[in-house]
Protein backbone atom coordinates (compact mmCIF):
# COMPACT_ATOMS: atom_id res chain seq x y z
CA UNK A 1 0.00 0.00 0.00
CA UNK A 2 1.76 3.16 -1.21
CA UNK A 3 0.44 6.58 -0.34
CA UNK A 4 2.18 9.71 -1.58
CA UNK A 5 1.27 12.06 1.24
CA UNK A 6 3.69 14.60 2.60
CA UNK A 7 3.22 15.92 6.11
CA UNK A 8 2.26 19.57 6.47
CA UNK A 9 4.63 21.21 8.94
CA UNK A 10 2.71 23.38 11.38
CA UNK A 11 4.48 26.26 13.08
CA UNK A 12 3.31 29.21 15.12
CA UNK A 13 2.60 31.29 11.99
CA UNK A 14 0.21 28.80 10.36
CA UNK A 15 -1.25 27.07 13.42
CA UNK A 16 -4.70 28.65 13.37
CA UNK A 17 -5.23 28.18 9.64
CA UNK A 18 -4.22 24.49 9.76
CA UNK A 19 -6.36 23.82 12.83
CA UNK A 20 -9.31 25.33 10.98
CA UNK A 21 -8.70 22.91 8.09
CA UNK A 22 -8.46 19.96 10.49
CA UNK A 23 -11.65 21.01 12.27
CA UNK A 24 -13.48 21.10 8.94
CA UNK A 25 -12.14 17.72 7.78
CA UNK A 26 -12.93 15.91 11.02
CA UNK A 27 -16.62 15.85 10.13
CA UNK A 28 -15.85 13.47 7.23
CA UNK A 29 -12.53 11.96 8.41
CA UNK A 30 -13.00 11.21 12.13
CA UNK A 31 -10.21 8.60 12.45
CA UNK A 32 -7.05 10.30 13.75
CA UNK A 33 -3.76 8.41 14.02
CA UNK A 34 -1.29 10.15 16.30
CA UNK A 35 2.39 9.99 17.17
CA UNK A 36 4.62 12.11 19.37
CA UNK A 37 8.34 12.80 19.56
CA UNK A 38 9.98 13.67 22.87
CA UNK A 39 13.55 13.80 24.25
CA UNK A 40 13.88 10.23 25.52
CA UNK A 41 13.12 8.23 28.64
CA UNK A 42 14.60 9.23 31.99
CA UNK A 43 13.32 5.98 33.50
CA UNK A 44 13.54 2.80 31.45
CA UNK A 45 10.81 0.40 32.54
CA UNK A 46 11.59 -3.34 32.50
CA UNK A 47 9.25 -5.40 30.34
CA UNK A 48 8.21 -7.54 33.30
CA UNK A 49 7.42 -4.53 35.53
CA UNK A 50 4.13 -4.40 37.38
CA UNK A 51 1.48 -2.05 36.09
CA UNK A 52 1.90 0.35 39.02
CA UNK A 53 5.64 0.63 38.35
CA UNK A 54 4.98 1.06 34.64
CA UNK A 55 2.65 3.98 35.25
CA UNK A 56 4.96 5.50 37.86
CA UNK A 57 7.79 5.58 35.30
CA UNK A 58 5.43 6.96 32.67
CA UNK A 59 4.33 9.78 34.97
CA UNK A 60 7.92 10.65 35.92
CA UNK A 61 9.07 10.74 32.29
CA UNK A 62 6.14 12.76 30.95
CA UNK A 63 6.05 15.20 33.87
CA UNK A 64 9.78 15.95 33.60
CA UNK A 65 10.17 16.10 29.80
CA UNK A 66 8.66 18.34 27.14
CA UNK A 67 7.09 17.32 23.81
CA UNK A 68 8.88 18.18 20.58
CA UNK A 69 6.47 17.07 17.85
CA UNK A 70 2.89 15.87 17.51
CA UNK A 71 1.70 14.12 14.35
CA UNK A 72 -1.86 13.69 13.06
CA UNK A 73 -3.14 11.64 10.12
CA UNK A 74 -6.85 11.94 9.31
CA UNK A 75 -8.74 9.14 7.56
CA UNK A 76 -12.21 7.66 7.24
CA UNK A 77 -13.62 4.15 7.48
CA UNK A 78 -13.17 3.57 3.73
CA UNK A 79 -9.36 3.73 3.70
CA UNK A 80 -9.29 7.33 2.47
CA UNK A 81 -6.51 9.54 3.85
CA UNK A 82 -7.34 13.25 4.16
CA UNK A 83 -3.92 14.55 5.14
CA UNK A 84 -0.94 14.48 7.49
CA UNK A 85 0.07 17.25 9.89
CA UNK A 86 3.20 17.66 11.98
CA UNK A 87 3.02 20.16 14.85
CA UNK A 88 6.40 21.53 15.95
CA UNK A 89 6.52 22.83 19.53
CA UNK A 90 8.85 25.44 20.98
CA UNK A 91 8.68 24.27 24.61
CA UNK A 92 11.82 22.13 24.59
CA UNK A 93 15.00 24.20 24.99
CA UNK A 94 18.15 22.13 24.57
CA UNK A 95 20.51 25.05 25.18
CA UNK A 96 18.43 26.18 28.14
CA UNK A 97 19.16 22.96 29.99
CA UNK A 98 15.83 21.15 29.70
CA UNK A 99 16.02 17.52 30.78
CA UNK A 100 16.68 15.06 27.97
CA UNK A 101 18.48 11.86 27.03
CA UNK A 102 21.43 12.81 24.78
CA UNK A 103 21.20 9.68 22.63
CA UNK A 104 17.50 10.27 21.97
CA UNK A 105 18.06 13.90 21.01
CA UNK A 106 20.85 12.92 18.63
CA UNK A 107 18.54 10.36 17.02
CA UNK A 108 15.91 13.04 16.44
CA UNK A 109 18.51 15.37 14.93
CA UNK A 110 19.79 12.60 12.66
CA UNK A 111 16.25 12.06 11.37
CA UNK A 112 15.81 15.69 10.41
CA UNK A 113 14.28 17.45 13.42
CA UNK A 114 15.78 20.95 13.77
CA UNK A 115 15.51 21.76 17.46
CA UNK A 116 16.78 25.31 16.98
CA UNK A 117 14.09 26.01 14.40
CA UNK A 118 11.51 24.51 16.74
CA UNK A 119 12.60 26.88 19.49
CA UNK A 120 12.55 29.86 17.12
CA UNK A 121 9.36 29.27 15.11
CA UNK A 122 7.56 26.50 16.98
CA UNK A 123 4.17 26.45 18.66
CA UNK A 124 3.61 27.33 22.28
CA UNK A 125 1.82 24.30 23.71
CA UNK A 126 -0.36 26.46 25.97
CA UNK A 127 -1.74 28.37 22.97
CA UNK A 128 -2.18 25.10 21.08
CA UNK A 129 -4.18 23.66 23.99
CA UNK A 130 -6.60 26.60 24.03
CA UNK A 131 -7.36 26.18 20.33
CA UNK A 132 -7.34 22.39 20.27
CA UNK A 133 -9.81 21.99 23.13
CA UNK A 134 -12.37 23.85 21.04
CA UNK A 135 -11.89 21.25 18.29
CA UNK A 136 -12.31 18.41 20.78
CA UNK A 137 -15.52 19.93 22.11
CA UNK A 138 -16.93 20.33 18.59
CA UNK A 139 -16.03 16.83 17.38
CA UNK A 140 -17.27 14.08 19.68
CA UNK A 141 -16.94 11.25 17.13
CA UNK A 142 -13.14 11.17 16.82
CA UNK A 143 -11.46 7.75 16.94
CA UNK A 144 -7.83 7.94 18.07
CA UNK A 145 -5.40 5.36 16.67
CA UNK A 146 -1.94 4.77 18.15
CA UNK A 147 0.88 2.27 18.09
CA UNK A 148 2.01 1.34 21.61
CA UNK A 149 0.25 4.56 22.44
CA UNK A 150 0.64 4.88 26.19
CA UNK A 151 3.27 7.63 25.91
CA UNK A 152 1.64 9.29 22.91
CA UNK A 153 -1.66 9.68 24.75
CA UNK A 154 0.11 10.76 27.93
CA UNK A 155 1.94 13.57 26.13
CA UNK A 156 -1.22 14.60 24.30
CA UNK A 157 -3.06 14.72 27.63
CA UNK A 158 -0.25 16.80 29.13
CA UNK A 159 -0.44 19.25 26.21
CA UNK A 160 -4.23 19.59 26.35
CA UNK A 161 -4.51 19.94 30.13
CA UNK A 162 -1.24 21.85 30.64
CA UNK A 163 -0.83 19.90 33.86
CA UNK A 164 1.02 16.96 35.32
CA UNK A 165 -0.37 13.48 34.89
CA UNK A 166 -2.71 12.24 37.63
CA UNK A 167 -1.32 10.17 40.45
CA UNK A 168 -3.03 6.88 39.58
CA UNK A 169 -3.58 4.93 36.39
CA UNK A 170 -7.34 4.84 36.97
CA UNK A 171 -7.44 8.64 37.03
CA UNK A 172 -5.29 8.65 33.90
CA UNK A 173 -7.62 6.45 31.85
CA UNK A 174 -10.61 8.43 33.16
CA UNK A 175 -9.11 11.68 31.86
CA UNK A 176 -8.24 10.09 28.52
CA UNK A 177 -11.83 8.86 28.22
CA UNK A 178 -13.16 12.32 29.03
CA UNK A 179 -10.91 14.32 26.71
CA UNK A 180 -10.35 11.91 23.82
CA UNK A 181 -13.00 9.20 24.05
CA UNK A 182 -12.55 6.24 21.69
CA UNK A 183 -8.95 4.98 21.58
CA UNK A 184 -7.30 2.08 19.71
CA UNK A 185 -3.78 0.68 19.95
CA UNK A 186 -2.55 -1.21 16.89
CA UNK A 187 0.04 -3.09 18.95
CA UNK A 188 -2.75 -4.39 21.18
CA UNK A 189 -4.73 -5.34 18.07
CA UNK A 190 -1.70 -7.17 16.63
CA UNK A 191 -1.82 -9.65 19.51
CA UNK A 192 -4.79 -11.39 17.90
CA UNK A 193 -3.23 -11.48 14.42
CA UNK A 194 -1.06 -14.45 13.37
CA UNK A 195 2.62 -13.55 12.81
CA UNK A 196 2.17 -10.02 14.20
CA UNK A 197 2.19 -10.55 17.96
CA UNK A 198 5.27 -10.21 20.13
CA UNK A 199 6.89 -7.82 22.59
CA UNK A 200 9.64 -6.97 20.09
CA UNK A 201 7.16 -5.69 17.52
CA UNK A 202 7.96 -2.09 16.58
CA UNK A 203 6.22 0.25 14.19
CA UNK A 204 8.76 -0.23 11.40
CA UNK A 205 8.59 -4.02 11.71
CA UNK A 206 4.78 -3.93 11.73
CA UNK A 207 4.81 -1.84 8.56
CA UNK A 208 7.19 -4.30 6.90
CA UNK A 209 5.05 -7.31 7.83
CA UNK A 210 1.93 -5.59 6.50
CA UNK A 211 3.76 -4.33 3.39
CA UNK A 212 3.01 -0.72 4.27
CA UNK A 213 5.43 1.69 2.61
CA UNK A 214 6.64 4.67 4.58
CA UNK A 215 6.29 8.17 3.19
CA UNK A 216 8.74 10.50 4.91
CA UNK A 217 11.40 10.08 7.56
CA UNK A 218 11.06 7.71 10.51
CA UNK A 219 11.14 9.17 14.01
CA UNK A 220 9.23 12.20 12.81
CA UNK A 221 5.73 12.51 14.21
CA UNK A 222 3.93 13.14 10.93
CA UNK A 223 5.46 10.20 9.07
CA UNK A 224 5.00 7.82 12.01
CA UNK A 225 1.35 8.82 12.40
CA UNK A 226 0.78 8.06 8.70
CA UNK A 227 2.37 4.60 9.04
CA UNK A 228 0.18 3.99 12.11
CA UNK A 229 -2.95 4.95 10.16
CA UNK A 230 -2.06 2.71 7.20
CA UNK A 231 -1.21 -0.22 9.48
CA UNK A 232 -4.56 0.17 11.23
CA UNK A 233 -6.42 0.05 7.92
CA UNK A 234 -4.35 -2.86 6.59
CA UNK A 235 -4.88 -4.98 9.72
CA UNK A 236 -8.63 -4.60 9.40
CA UNK A 237 -8.44 -5.54 5.73
CA UNK A 238 -6.12 -8.57 5.97
CA UNK A 239 -7.04 -10.02 9.35
CA UNK A 240 -10.67 -8.87 9.57
CA UNK A 241 -9.95 -7.34 12.95
CA UNK A 242 -13.05 -5.99 14.66
CA UNK A 243 -11.73 -2.81 16.22
CA UNK A 244 -14.73 -2.61 18.54
CA UNK A 245 -13.30 -5.52 20.53
CA UNK A 246 -10.08 -3.54 21.10
CA UNK A 247 -11.61 -0.15 21.83
CA UNK A 248 -10.17 1.42 24.97
CA UNK A 249 -7.27 -1.02 25.46
CA UNK A 250 -3.63 0.10 25.38
CA UNK A 251 -0.68 -2.24 25.09
CA UNK A 252 1.02 -2.57 28.47
CA UNK A 253 -1.85 -1.74 30.83
CA UNK A 254 -5.06 -3.53 31.74
CA UNK A 255 -7.24 -0.55 32.69
CA UNK A 256 -9.75 0.19 29.94
CA UNK A 257 -10.40 3.66 28.57
CA UNK A 258 -14.13 4.35 28.40
CA UNK A 259 -15.55 7.19 26.36
CA UNK A 260 -17.38 9.74 28.48
CA UNK A 261 -19.20 12.98 27.67
CA UNK A 262 -16.65 15.70 27.01
CA UNK A 263 -17.09 18.27 29.77
CA UNK A 264 -13.63 19.57 30.82
CA UNK A 265 -14.30 22.98 29.22
CA UNK A 266 -17.40 23.57 31.30
CA UNK A 267 -17.01 25.45 34.59
CA UNK A 268 -17.46 23.39 37.74
CA UNK A 269 -20.96 23.55 39.22
CA UNK A 270 -21.40 25.94 42.15
CA UNK A 271 -21.48 24.50 45.61
CA UNK A 272 -24.99 23.79 46.79
CA UNK A 273 -25.86 25.76 49.92
CA UNK A 274 -28.90 25.46 52.10
CA UNK A 275 -31.08 28.60 52.14
CA UNK A 276 -30.71 30.72 55.27
CA UNK A 277 -33.05 29.81 58.08
CA UNK A 278 -35.61 32.53 58.89
CA UNK A 279 -35.20 34.22 62.24
CA UNK A 280 -37.91 33.24 64.69
CA UNK A 281 -40.04 36.22 65.66
CA UNK A 282 -40.04 36.96 69.38
CA UNK A 283 -43.35 36.26 71.09
CA UNK A 284 -45.61 39.28 71.43
CA UNK A 285 -46.02 40.34 75.03
CA UNK A 286 -48.85 42.53 76.18
CA UNK A 287 -52.62 42.90 75.79
CA UNK A 288 -54.11 42.00 72.43
CA UNK A 289 -55.73 45.42 72.04
CA UNK A 290 -52.32 46.94 71.19
CA UNK A 291 -52.62 45.86 67.55
CA UNK A 292 -56.12 47.34 67.21
CA UNK A 293 -55.40 50.83 68.50
CA UNK A 294 -56.00 53.66 66.12
CA UNK A 295 -53.33 56.20 65.19
CA UNK A 296 -53.98 59.89 65.71
CA UNK A 297 -52.56 62.63 63.50
CA UNK A 298 -50.66 65.39 65.19
CA UNK A 299 -48.53 67.97 63.34
CA UNK A 300 -48.39 65.86 60.16
CA UNK A 301 -47.05 62.87 62.04
CA UNK A 302 -48.86 59.71 62.94
CA UNK A 303 -48.39 59.03 66.59
CA UNK A 304 -49.63 56.24 68.76
CA UNK A 305 -52.13 57.28 71.43
CA UNK A 306 -51.10 56.84 75.02
CA UNK A 307 -51.40 53.36 76.36
CA UNK A 308 -54.85 52.58 77.72
CA UNK A 309 -55.08 51.24 81.23
CA UNK A 310 -56.14 47.63 81.62
CA UNK A 311 -59.87 47.04 81.52
CA UNK A 312 -61.61 46.11 84.78
CA UNK A 313 -65.34 45.23 84.96
CA UNK A 314 -67.61 47.53 87.04
CA UNK A 315 -67.97 46.82 90.75
CA UNK A 316 -71.60 45.85 90.32
CA UNK A 317 -70.53 42.70 88.65
CA UNK A 318 -68.20 41.69 91.47
CA UNK A 319 -69.39 38.66 93.40
CA UNK A 320 -68.76 38.51 97.07
CA UNK A 321 -67.68 34.99 97.78
CA UNK A 322 -67.53 35.44 101.55
C-alpha positions as CSV (number, residue, x, y, z in Angstrom):
1,X,0.0,0.0,0.0
2,X,1.8,3.2,-1.2
3,X,0.4,6.6,-0.3
4,X,2.2,9.7,-1.6
5,X,1.3,12.1,1.2
6,X,3.7,14.6,2.6
7,X,3.2,15.9,6.1
8,X,2.3,19.6,6.5
9,X,4.6,21.2,8.9
10,X,2.7,23.4,11.4
11,X,4.5,26.3,13.1
12,X,3.3,29.2,15.1
13,X,2.6,31.3,12.0
14,X,0.2,28.8,10.4
15,X,-1.2,27.1,13.4
16,X,-4.7,28.7,13.4
17,X,-5.2,28.2,9.6
18,X,-4.2,24.5,9.8
19,X,-6.4,23.8,12.8
20,X,-9.3,25.3,11.0
21,X,-8.7,22.9,8.1
22,X,-8.5,20.0,10.5
23,X,-11.6,21.0,12.3
24,X,-13.5,21.1,8.9
25,X,-12.1,17.7,7.8
26,X,-12.9,15.9,11.0
27,X,-16.6,15.9,10.1
28,X,-15.8,13.5,7.2
29,X,-12.5,12.0,8.4
30,X,-13.0,11.2,12.1
31,X,-10.2,8.6,12.5
32,X,-7.0,10.3,13.7
33,X,-3.8,8.4,14.0
34,X,-1.3,10.1,16.3
35,X,2.4,10.0,17.2
36,X,4.6,12.1,19.4
37,X,8.3,12.8,19.6
38,X,10.0,13.7,22.9
39,X,13.5,13.8,24.3
40,X,13.9,10.2,25.5
41,X,13.1,8.2,28.6
42,X,14.6,9.2,32.0
43,X,13.3,6.0,33.5
44,X,13.5,2.8,31.4
45,X,10.8,0.4,32.5
46,X,11.6,-3.3,32.5
47,X,9.3,-5.4,30.3
48,X,8.2,-7.5,33.3
49,X,7.4,-4.5,35.5
50,X,4.1,-4.4,37.4
51,X,1.5,-2.1,36.1
52,X,1.9,0.3,39.0
53,X,5.6,0.6,38.3
54,X,5.0,1.1,34.6
55,X,2.6,4.0,35.2
56,X,5.0,5.5,37.9
57,X,7.8,5.6,35.3
58,X,5.4,7.0,32.7
59,X,4.3,9.8,35.0
60,X,7.9,10.6,35.9
61,X,9.1,10.7,32.3
62,X,6.1,12.8,30.9
63,X,6.1,15.2,33.9
64,X,9.8,16.0,33.6
65,X,10.2,16.1,29.8
66,X,8.7,18.3,27.1
67,X,7.1,17.3,23.8
68,X,8.9,18.2,20.6
69,X,6.5,17.1,17.8
70,X,2.9,15.9,17.5
71,X,1.7,14.1,14.3
72,X,-1.9,13.7,13.1
73,X,-3.1,11.6,10.1
74,X,-6.9,11.9,9.3
75,X,-8.7,9.1,7.6
76,X,-12.2,7.7,7.2
77,X,-13.6,4.1,7.5
78,X,-13.2,3.6,3.7
79,X,-9.4,3.7,3.7
80,X,-9.3,7.3,2.5
81,X,-6.5,9.5,3.9
82,X,-7.3,13.2,4.2
83,X,-3.9,14.5,5.1
84,X,-0.9,14.5,7.5
85,X,0.1,17.3,9.9
86,X,3.2,17.7,12.0
87,X,3.0,20.2,14.8
88,X,6.4,21.5,16.0
89,X,6.5,22.8,19.5
90,X,8.9,25.4,21.0
91,X,8.7,24.3,24.6
92,X,11.8,22.1,24.6
93,X,15.0,24.2,25.0
94,X,18.1,22.1,24.6
95,X,20.5,25.1,25.2
96,X,18.4,26.2,28.1
97,X,19.2,23.0,30.0
98,X,15.8,21.2,29.7
99,X,16.0,17.5,30.8
100,X,16.7,15.1,28.0
101,X,18.5,11.9,27.0
102,X,21.4,12.8,24.8
103,X,21.2,9.7,22.6
104,X,17.5,10.3,22.0
105,X,18.1,13.9,21.0
106,X,20.8,12.9,18.6
107,X,18.5,10.4,17.0
108,X,15.9,13.0,16.4
109,X,18.5,15.4,14.9
110,X,19.8,12.6,12.7
111,X,16.3,12.1,11.4
112,X,15.8,15.7,10.4
113,X,14.3,17.4,13.4
114,X,15.8,21.0,13.8
115,X,15.5,21.8,17.5
116,X,16.8,25.3,17.0
117,X,14.1,26.0,14.4
118,X,11.5,24.5,16.7
119,X,12.6,26.9,19.5
120,X,12.5,29.9,17.1
121,X,9.4,29.3,15.1
122,X,7.6,26.5,17.0
123,X,4.2,26.4,18.7
124,X,3.6,27.3,22.3
125,X,1.8,24.3,23.7
126,X,-0.4,26.5,26.0
127,X,-1.7,28.4,23.0
128,X,-2.2,25.1,21.1
129,X,-4.2,23.7,24.0
130,X,-6.6,26.6,24.0
131,X,-7.4,26.2,20.3
132,X,-7.3,22.4,20.3
133,X,-9.8,22.0,23.1
134,X,-12.4,23.8,21.0
135,X,-11.9,21.3,18.3
136,X,-12.3,18.4,20.8
137,X,-15.5,19.9,22.1
138,X,-16.9,20.3,18.6
139,X,-16.0,16.8,17.4
140,X,-17.3,14.1,19.7
141,X,-16.9,11.2,17.1
142,X,-13.1,11.2,16.8
143,X,-11.5,7.8,16.9
144,X,-7.8,7.9,18.1
145,X,-5.4,5.4,16.7
146,X,-1.9,4.8,18.2
147,X,0.9,2.3,18.1
148,X,2.0,1.3,21.6
149,X,0.3,4.6,22.4
150,X,0.6,4.9,26.2
151,X,3.3,7.6,25.9
152,X,1.6,9.3,22.9
153,X,-1.7,9.7,24.8
154,X,0.1,10.8,27.9
155,X,1.9,13.6,26.1
156,X,-1.2,14.6,24.3
157,X,-3.1,14.7,27.6
158,X,-0.3,16.8,29.1
159,X,-0.4,19.2,26.2
160,X,-4.2,19.6,26.4
161,X,-4.5,19.9,30.1
162,X,-1.2,21.8,30.6
163,X,-0.8,19.9,33.9
164,X,1.0,17.0,35.3
165,X,-0.4,13.5,34.9
166,X,-2.7,12.2,37.6
167,X,-1.3,10.2,40.5
168,X,-3.0,6.9,39.6
169,X,-3.6,4.9,36.4
170,X,-7.3,4.8,37.0
171,X,-7.4,8.6,37.0
172,X,-5.3,8.7,33.9
173,X,-7.6,6.5,31.8
174,X,-10.6,8.4,33.2
175,X,-9.1,11.7,31.9
176,X,-8.2,10.1,28.5
177,X,-11.8,8.9,28.2
178,X,-13.2,12.3,29.0
179,X,-10.9,14.3,26.7
180,X,-10.3,11.9,23.8
181,X,-13.0,9.2,24.1
182,X,-12.5,6.2,21.7
183,X,-9.0,5.0,21.6
184,X,-7.3,2.1,19.7
185,X,-3.8,0.7,20.0
186,X,-2.5,-1.2,16.9
187,X,0.0,-3.1,19.0
188,X,-2.8,-4.4,21.2
189,X,-4.7,-5.3,18.1
190,X,-1.7,-7.2,16.6
191,X,-1.8,-9.7,19.5
192,X,-4.8,-11.4,17.9
193,X,-3.2,-11.5,14.4
194,X,-1.1,-14.4,13.4
195,X,2.6,-13.6,12.8
196,X,2.2,-10.0,14.2
197,X,2.2,-10.5,18.0
198,X,5.3,-10.2,20.1
199,X,6.9,-7.8,22.6
200,X,9.6,-7.0,20.1
201,X,7.2,-5.7,17.5
202,X,8.0,-2.1,16.6
203,X,6.2,0.2,14.2
204,X,8.8,-0.2,11.4
205,X,8.6,-4.0,11.7
206,X,4.8,-3.9,11.7
207,X,4.8,-1.8,8.6
208,X,7.2,-4.3,6.9
209,X,5.0,-7.3,7.8
210,X,1.9,-5.6,6.5
211,X,3.8,-4.3,3.4
212,X,3.0,-0.7,4.3
213,X,5.4,1.7,2.6
214,X,6.6,4.7,4.6
215,X,6.3,8.2,3.2
216,X,8.7,10.5,4.9
217,X,11.4,10.1,7.6
218,X,11.1,7.7,10.5
219,X,11.1,9.2,14.0
220,X,9.2,12.2,12.8
221,X,5.7,12.5,14.2
222,X,3.9,13.1,10.9
223,X,5.5,10.2,9.1
224,X,5.0,7.8,12.0
225,X,1.3,8.8,12.4
226,X,0.8,8.1,8.7
227,X,2.4,4.6,9.0
228,X,0.2,4.0,12.1
229,X,-2.9,4.9,10.2
230,X,-2.1,2.7,7.2
231,X,-1.2,-0.2,9.5
232,X,-4.6,0.2,11.2
233,X,-6.4,0.1,7.9
234,X,-4.3,-2.9,6.6
235,X,-4.9,-5.0,9.7
236,X,-8.6,-4.6,9.4
237,X,-8.4,-5.5,5.7
238,X,-6.1,-8.6,6.0
239,X,-7.0,-10.0,9.4
240,X,-10.7,-8.9,9.6
241,X,-9.9,-7.3,13.0
242,X,-13.0,-6.0,14.7
243,X,-11.7,-2.8,16.2
244,X,-14.7,-2.6,18.5
245,X,-13.3,-5.5,20.5
246,X,-10.1,-3.5,21.1
247,X,-11.6,-0.2,21.8
248,X,-10.2,1.4,25.0
249,X,-7.3,-1.0,25.5
250,X,-3.6,0.1,25.4
251,X,-0.7,-2.2,25.1
252,X,1.0,-2.6,28.5
253,X,-1.8,-1.7,30.8
254,X,-5.1,-3.5,31.7
255,X,-7.2,-0.6,32.7
256,X,-9.7,0.2,29.9
257,X,-10.4,3.7,28.6
258,X,-14.1,4.3,28.4
259,X,-15.6,7.2,26.4
260,X,-17.4,9.7,28.5
261,X,-19.2,13.0,27.7
262,X,-16.6,15.7,27.0
263,X,-17.1,18.3,29.8
264,X,-13.6,19.6,30.8
265,X,-14.3,23.0,29.2
266,X,-17.4,23.6,31.3
267,X,-17.0,25.5,34.6
268,X,-17.5,23.4,37.7
269,X,-21.0,23.5,39.2
270,X,-21.4,25.9,42.1
271,X,-21.5,24.5,45.6
272,X,-25.0,23.8,46.8
273,X,-25.9,25.8,49.9
274,X,-28.9,25.5,52.1
275,X,-31.1,28.6,52.1
276,X,-30.7,30.7,55.3
277,X,-33.0,29.8,58.1
278,X,-35.6,32.5,58.9
279,X,-35.2,34.2,62.2
280,X,-37.9,33.2,64.7
281,X,-40.0,36.2,65.7
282,X,-40.0,37.0,69.4
283,X,-43.3,36.3,71.1
284,X,-45.6,39.3,71.4
285,X,-46.0,40.3,75.0
286,X,-48.9,42.5,76.2
287,X,-52.6,42.9,75.8
288,X,-54.1,42.0,72.4
289,X,-55.7,45.4,72.0
290,X,-52.3,46.9,71.2
291,X,-52.6,45.9,67.5
292,X,-56.1,47.3,67.2
293,X,-55.4,50.8,68.5
294,X,-56.0,53.7,66.1
295,X,-53.3,56.2,65.2
296,X,-54.0,59.9,65.7
297,X,-52.6,62.6,63.5
298,X,-50.7,65.4,65.2
299,X,-48.5,68.0,63.3
300,X,-48.4,65.9,60.2
301,X,-47.0,62.9,62.0
302,X,-48.9,59.7,62.9
303,X,-48.4,59.0,66.6
304,X,-49.6,56.2,68.8
305,X,-52.1,57.3,71.4
306,X,-51.1,56.8,75.0
307,X,-51.4,53.4,76.4
308,X,-54.8,52.6,77.7
309,X,-55.1,51.2,81.2
310,X,-56.1,47.6,81.6
311,X,-59.9,47.0,81.5
312,X,-61.6,46.1,84.8
313,X,-65.3,45.2,85.0
314,X,-67.6,47.5,87.0
315,X,-68.0,46.8,90.8
316,X,-71.6,45.8,90.3
317,X,-70.5,42.7,88.6
318,X,-68.2,41.7,91.5
319,X,-69.4,38.7,93.4
320,X,-68.8,38.5,97.1
321,X,-67.7,35.0,97.8
322,X,-67.5,35.4,101.6
